[in-house]
Amino acid sequence: MTENIFESELKEQRIFRNLEVLSPHYVPPELPHREKEIKEVTRLIAPILRNQKPGNVFIYGKTGTGKTCVVRYVTKKLMEFAENPEKNTLNTVVRVSYMNCKVKNSKYQVLLRLAEDEALNSGLKDAPLKDRPEKELKGMDPNDLYERIFKVVKANGMNLIIVLDEIDMINKGKDLNDLMYQLIRMNDELPSGRVSIIGMSNDARLKRRLDPRSLSTLCEEERVFSPYNAIQIKAILKQRISAGFQDDVVDAATISKIAAYAAQDGDARYALRLLRKAGDIAEASTADKVLPEHVENAKKAAEDDIMGELIKNLPEHQQIVMYSIAALALQGGMQKRLSGLSEGDLFTGEVFEEYEKNCKNLARNPRTIRQFSQYLSELEMSGFITTAMSGKGIRGNTRLIRLGYDPDEIKNTIKTCLGIEEQ
């Protein structure tokens, strides 16, 4: 009998044991080097189990510093406690609703996700979806969504923790302020039960976007998560390797190489991405071990993936600006016609003209030169471009632009995003 193609694939699992534990979304039973942070977050939300309002917590830290993992770990332990009648002697009704604001990035989307969340609809009185056989509330007015959320919290004396991961991604300005104010002010009208927010962001300037009304209502606690160092990242890698890989397939040199790369930014998530990709490369090449050379190949692939991800998440007009820079870089720009200009440098004026041309081709209204200049500043802050003033030898005084990535890769990625078809 012919062997099924999947049987042979399963037999070839020389490298991995359990891919789930290598995911950045996996929450392990222990979190190395985050014991202090776990204790602090636990202390801040523990009053909820005494039917007291916990503080609103804002957690800051660079990507990959364990913010999401710690909050998921603590709220999981909280729910385990609350759902155990022997421990939760006060019968406190506790619910946790988690959402990623990179996906749910407006006041309406957050309220909709909250009202439809199973946490507010499972075994509760006056659940938001109780009268909705289709199990969705899409199209409902934001005020109606709010009323449904308020009603279920009030009817059940619920202590609700709303976790807003990447809260800085919520549309700038009025949306964020209105959402914060509305959710927290709910407490003023509740005879019992509480609503609290845990916000996470890699932007420590988030508070500047909140107006005084929202700030005074939040009265939040703030915590900052420091980046991991190489020793700490090694400990995280060893924990995931022991559960996710076959025995003795990842040696110490490979772990050290990954930790050294990831420690440059203190990013454990990047370390896990490198580890997973290095394992994929080793398995595809029929190697018996994950070697340092596999890590080198994984680093290039991971950087390409990250770049593509970041570009896809840029606002549309910033994508058009990037596409314009990449197109001109491939053509050589004005530096072909001028001496004294380094290869790869582009004039702001020629990039703006190219941007206007591409907007016209895409049937988009180009932004003003002032907005365009702001896009350049934001792209530079994100590391996509570098800029410098022209200086001596070039007539006039203008900003020179240089692309930070391969222009072919940038152009091809954005072509897909914007649906550009070249002649």
C-alpha positions in Angstrom: 0.0 0.0 0.0 1.4 3.4 -0.9 2.3 5.6 2.0 0.3 8.8 2.5 2.4 11.9 1.8 1.5 13.2 5.3 2.8 10.0 7.0 6.3 10.6 5.5 6.2 14.2 6.5 5.4 13.4 10.1 8.1 10.7 10.3 10.6 13.4 9.2 10.0 15.6 12.3 13.7 15.6 13.3 13.9 19.1 14.5 10.6 20.3 16.1 8.6 18.7 18.8 5.8 21.3 19.5 5.6 24.4 17.3 3.0 26.0 19.5 5.4 26.8 22.3 7.6 28.8 19.8 4.8 31.2 19.0 5.1 34.7 20.6 1.4 34.3 21.6 2.1 31.2 23.7 2.1 31.9 27.5 4.4 29.4 29.2 3.8 28.1 32.8 6.7 30.3 34.0 8.0 33.6 32.7 11.8 33.8 33.2 13.1 37.2 34.4 9.6 38.8 34.7 8.9 37.7 38.3 9.0 41.4 39.6 6.7 42.6 36.8 4.2 39.7 37.4 4.1 40.6 41.1 3.5 44.3 40.4 0.7 43.7 38.0 -0.9 41.1 40.3 -0.8 43.6 43.2 -2.4 46.3 41.1 -5.4 44.2 40.0 -5.8 42.0 43.1 -8.4 44.4 44.7 -10.9 43.1 42.2 -11.2 39.9 44.2 -12.3 41.9 47.2 -15.0 43.6 45.1 -12.8 46.8 45.1 -11.8 48.8 42.1 -8.3 48.0 41.0 -6.1 50.7 39.4 -6.0 51.3 35.7 -2.6 50.2 34.6 -0.6 51.5 31.7 2.4 49.4 30.7 5.2 50.7 28.5 8.1 48.9 26.9 9.7 48.2 23.6 8.5 45.3 21.4 9.5 42.0 22.8 9.9 43.0 26.4 7.1 40.6 27.7 4.3 43.1 28.2 1.6 41.0 26.6 2.9 37.7 28.0 2.9 39.1 31.6 -0.6 40.5 31.3 -2.0 37.3 29.7 -0.2 35.3 32.4 -1.6 37.4 35.3 -5.1 37.6 33.9 -5.2 33.8 33.3 -4.2 33.2 37.0 -6.9 35.8 38.0 -9.6 33.9 36.1 -8.4 30.5 37.5 -8.8 32.0 41.0 -12.1 33.7 40.3 -13.6 30.5 38.9 -12.7 28.4 41.9 -15.5 28.7 44.4 -13.2 27.4 47.2 -10.9 30.3 46.7 -13.3 33.0 45.5 -15.3 33.0 48.7 -16.9 36.4 48.0 -18.3 35.0 44.7 -16.9 38.0 42.9 -17.9 38.0 39.2 -14.7 38.7 37.2 -14.3 38.9 33.5 -11.3 39.8 31.3 -11.7 41.0 27.7 -8.5 41.2 25.6 -8.1 42.9 22.3 -5.2 43.9 20.0 -5.8 47.6 19.0 -3.6 47.1 16.0 -6.6 45.2 14.6 -9.4 47.0 16.6 -8.1 50.5 16.1 -11.2 52.7 16.6 -13.6 53.5 19.4 -16.4 51.7 17.4 -14.3 48.6 16.8 -13.3 48.3 20.4 -16.8 48.7 21.7 -18.1 46.2 19.1 -15.4 43.6 20.0 -16.1 44.1 23.7 -19.9 43.7 23.3 -19.5 40.6 21.2 -16.8 39.0 23.4 -17.7 35.7 25.0 -16.5 37.1 28.3 -19.6 39.3 28.4 -22.0 36.8 26.9 -21.3 33.4 28.6 -23.8 32.5 31.3 -24.6 36.1 32.3 -27.8 38.1 32.8 -28.6 40.7 30.2 -25.8 39.6 27.9 -25.3 41.9 24.9 -26.0 39.1 22.4 -29.0 37.6 24.3 -31.5 38.9 21.8 -29.3 38.5 18.7 -29.6 35.0 17.2 -27.0 35.8 14.6 -24.5 36.5 17.4 -23.3 39.8 16.1 -23.9 43.5 16.7 -22.2 44.9 13.6 -23.9 48.1 12.3 -25.2 49.1 15.7 -24.6 52.7 16.9 -21.7 53.1 19.3 -24.0 54.5 22.0 -26.2 51.4 21.8 -23.1 49.2 22.0 -22.0 51.1 25.2 -25.5 50.7 26.7 -25.4 46.9 26.1 -22.0 46.7 27.8 -23.1 48.8 30.7 -26.3 46.8 31.1 -24.5 43.4 31.4 -21.8 44.8 33.8 -24.6 46.3 36.0 -26.9 43.3 36.0 -24.2 40.9 37.1 -22.2 43.2 39.5 -19.3 42.4 37.2 -15.7 43.4 37.7 -14.5 43.8 34.2 -10.9 44.2 33.1 -10.4 45.5 29.6 -7.0 44.8 28.2 -6.0 47.1 25.3 -2.8 45.8 23.7 -1.0 48.3 21.5 -3.4 51.0 22.7 -1.4 53.7 20.9 -2.8 52.2 17.6 -6.3 53.5 18.3 -7.1 56.4 15.9 -5.4 59.5 17.1 -7.3 62.3 18.7 -10.9 62.2 19.7 -11.5 58.4 19.4 -8.9 57.5 22.0 -10.0 60.2 24.5 -13.7 59.5 24.1 -13.2 55.7 24.5 -11.1 56.1 27.7 -13.5 58.6 29.2 -16.6 56.7 28.4 -15.4 53.3 29.7 -14.0 54.6 32.9 -16.9 57.0 33.6 -19.1 53.9 33.5 -18.0 53.3 37.1 -19.9 56.5 38.3 -23.2 54.9 37.3 -22.6 51.4 38.6 -24.1 50.4 42.0 -21.8 47.4 42.1 -19.1 46.0 39.9 -16.2 47.9 38.3 -14.5 48.5 34.9 -10.7 48.8 34.8 -8.3 49.2 31.9 -4.9 47.7 31.3 -3.3 49.5 28.4 0.0 48.4 26.8 2.1 50.4 24.4 5.6 50.7 23.1 5.1 54.5 22.9 5.8 56.2 26.3 4.5 59.4 24.8 0.9 58.0 24.8 -0.2 60.2 27.7 0.4 63.3 25.6 -2.4 62.2 23.4 -4.9 62.1 26.3 -6.7 65.3 27.2 -6.9 66.4 30.8 -10.4 65.1 31.2 -9.3 61.6 30.2 -6.2 61.7 32.3 -8.0 62.8 35.5 -10.6 60.0 35.0 -8.0 57.3 34.4 -5.7 58.1 37.5 -3.6 55.3 36.1 -0.6 53.4 37.5 2.3 53.2 35.1 5.0 50.6 34.7 7.9 50.3 32.3 9.3 47.0 31.2 13.0 47.1 30.5 14.5 45.3 27.5 15.9 41.8 28.1 19.7 41.3 28.1 21.5 38.4 26.4 21.6 36.2 29.5 17.8 36.7 30.0 17.1 35.9 26.3 19.2 32.8 26.6 17.0 31.6 29.5 13.8 32.3 27.5 15.2 30.4 24.5 16.3 27.4 26.6 12.8 27.2 28.1 11.1 27.2 24.7 13.7 24.8 23.1 13.2 22.2 25.8 9.5 22.1 25.0 9.5 22.9 21.3 12.5 21.0 19.9 13.7 17.5 19.8 16.4 16.6 22.3 20.0 17.9 21.6 19.2 19.5 18.2 20.0 23.1 19.2 23.5 23.6 20.6 24.9 26.3 22.9 26.6 28.2 20.1 23.3 28.5 18.2 21.5 29.8 21.3 24.3 32.3 22.0 24.2 33.6 18.4 20.4 34.2 18.5 20.6 35.8 22.0 23.4 38.2 20.8 21.3 39.4 17.8 18.1 39.8 19.8 19.8 41.5 22.8 20.8 44.4 20.6 17.1 45.6 21.0 16.3 43.4 24.0 13.6 41.8 21.9 12.6 38.3 23.0 9.9 38.1 20.3 12.6 38.6 17.7 14.7 35.8 19.3 11.8 33.4 19.1 11.2 34.4 15.4 14.9 33.7 14.7 14.8 30.4 16.5 11.7 29.2 14.6 13.1 30.3 11.2 16.5 28.7 11.9 14.7 25.4 12.8 12.6 25.6 9.6 15.8 26.1 7.5 17.6 23.2 9.3 14.6 20.9 8.7 14.2 21.9 5.1 17.9 21.2 4.5 17.6 17.8 6.1 20.2 18.8 8.8 20.1 17.0 12.1 20.9 20.1 14.2 20.1 23.8 14.2 23.5 25.4 13.5 24.8 29.0 13.7 24.8 29.2 9.9 21.1 28.4 9.9 20.7 31.4 12.3 22.5 33.7 9.8 20.1 32.7 7.0 17.1 33.0 9.4 18.2 36.6 10.3 18.0 37.7 6.7 14.6 36.0 6.2 13.3 37.4 9.5 14.4 41.0 8.6 12.6 40.7 5.2 9.5 39.5 7.0 9.6 42.3 9.5 10.2 44.9 6.9 7.2 43.6 4.8 5.0 43.6 7.9 5.9 47.1 8.8 5.4 48.4 5.3 1.9 46.8 5.1 0.9 48.6 8.3 1.9 52.0 7.0 -0.9 54.5 6.2 -1.6 54.6 2.4 0.0 57.9 1.6 3.2 56.9 3.5 3.2 53.7 1.3 3.0 55.9 -1.8 5.9 58.1 -0.6 8.0 55.0 0.0 7.1 53.6 -3.4 8.1 56.9 -5.0 11.5 56.9 -3.2 12.1 53.3 -4.2 11.2 54.0 -7.8 13.5 57.0 -8.0 16.3 55.1 -6.2 16.1 52.5 -8.9 16.3 55.1 -11.6 19.3 56.9 -10.0 17.4 60.2 -9.3 19.0 63.6 -9.8 22.4 62.2 -8.7 22.8 60.9 -12.3 22.8 64.5 -13.5 24.6 66.2 -10.7 28.1 65.9 -9.3 28.7 66.3 -5.6 25.8 64.1 -4.7 26.4 60.7 -3.1 24.9 57.7 -4.9 21.5 56.8 -3.6 20.7 60.4 -2.4 17.4 62.0 -3.6 16.2 65.6 -3.5 13.0 66.2 -1.5 11.5 68.1 -4.5 12.0 65.2 -7.0 10.5 62.8 -4.5 7.5 65.0 -4.0 7.0 65.3 -7.8 7.1 61.5 -8.1 4.7 61.2 -5.2 2.2 63.5 -6.9 2.5 61.6 -10.1 1.9 58.3 -8.3 -1.1 59.7 -6.4 -2.6 60.7 -9.8 -2.0 57.2 -11.2 -3.8 55.7 -8.2 -6.7 58.3 -8.3 -5.7 59.7 -4.9 -5.5 63.3 -3.9 -1.9 64.2 -3.0 -1.3 65.8 0.4 0.3 69.2 0.8 4.1 69.6 0.9 3.8 70.2 4.6 2.0 66.9 5.2 4.5 65.2 2.8 7.3 66.6 4.9 5.7 65.1 8.0 5.5 61.7 6.3 9.2 61.9 5.7 9.9 62.6 9.3 7.7 59.7 10.4 9.3 57.3 7.9 12.7 58.4 9.2 11.7 57.8 12.8 10.6 54.2 11.7 14.0 53.6 10.1 12.8 53.3 6.5 14.8 56.3 5.3 17.5 58.7 6.5 17.7 62.4 5.6 20.3 65.1 5.7 20.7 68.7 4.6 22.4 69.1 1.2 25.3 71.3 2.5 28.1 72.7 0.4 28.5 71.9 -3.3 24.8 71.6 -4.0 22.9 74.8 -5.1 20.2 75.7 -2.6 19.5 74.1 0.8 17.3 71.1 0.7 16.8 67.8 2.5 18.4 64.8 0.9 16.6 61.4 1.2 18.2 58.0 1.3 16.3 54.7 1.4 17.3 52.3 4.2 16.3 49.1 2.4 16.7 47.4 -0.9 14.5 49.5 -3.4 13.4 46.4 -5.3 12.0 44.8 -2.2 10.3 48.0 -1.1 8.8 48.6 -4.5 7.5 45.0 -4.9 6.0 44.9 -1.5 4.1 48.2 -1.9 3.0 47.2 -5.4 1.1 44.4 -3.8 -0.3 46.6 -1.0 -1.6 49.3 -3.4 -2.5 47.1 -6.3 -0.1 48.8 -8.7 0.3 47.3 -12.1 3.2 48.7 -14.0 3.3 48.9 -17.8 
